[in-house]
């Protein structure tokens, strides 16, 4: 949206009360995100100068299209998840005095709005997210994404390659491929290109990109071709984000997941054989309707046996409009919360032990900032995705190290949620 607005001659300010237009791009996947979005909207509304217009974009108006103007009279216009490309037109219409409060977002359409040169927002421009598909066709029982974002629509490989080249020209050094389900990329396109073939093209045709990271895998769609490409291609981060949600087959069936616990474990065993240094991040859920103490014990045993490097645990929330919200045998929130705390207590020790295995390892670390004392650089190696994973704090040994450098670093200490290293003399350019 910002790229479109710049192209149309709009300028930006970081001071809300000076703006003619205030735009909030929202998430509404789960209730806490809805609450955060509403808080952001009300906060900006309190900063509106006279005559300014407030526009809400993204998932909140898509999910609550019939309620948003009634509940939030401060909002002047909405932009749904398939309408980002119309942002400049919306502002022009508001400027002309037209009321857009009768507009309701339609069904999510194609993803052509993604095919535009943009300025990534990541700090220092050292990495950028690159969306390769939109929507999801898995229809898990607890998930609102298909109703908000629509079925999976993959971008054409050439459009992705063009965006990757543009980002490389801007100085981006790490690409993070995202979609609601990256492993099923291309299945909806003619010729059915695969994620593995896309990764080969990206790493061959964008020499300025040093590392490509993939997020949001599904175990049942993790093919031999993809695992072998990850193992053999040095530009692909040996990192896997694999949210399994549960390990009880009974719960997985009720969740409408497509894999069994044995299949998940088998895929993890296979990829670890191919890539011994692999870092695996996952997420699980406690309190799904019908989850028994035996189901929880199975999940806890699975976490202890698999030993994920990183793990997040969420308490089930009955999201309005999902099949899971209507299921019998809802688990009390207090019970689910206790189970989640037990998972994270076990995982904290596992994370500490897994991180300590990396002490002595030498790995390239991309410097992205400095700590609050201004002494140590903060960065990430192949094993850390932005925002969700530990930081590596690095003592620099050369005066030419700076944000954006990617020196070799020896890991010298580790806690469950951070790592410490010392840079070596050689660079990893």
Helices and strands as residue ranges (DSSP letters): H 2-7, G 16-18, E 21-26, H 31-45, E 53-58, H 59-63, H 68-71, E 77-79, G 84-86, H 87-95, G 112-114, G 123-125, E 127-131, E 133-134, H 145-149, E 153-154, H 157-169, E 174-178, G 182-184, H 195-205, E 211-214, G 219-221, H 224-232, E 239-241, H 249-255, H 261-274, E 279-286, H 293-306, E 310-315, G 323-326, H 333-356, E 362-370, E 377-380, E 391-395, E 406-414, E 418-427
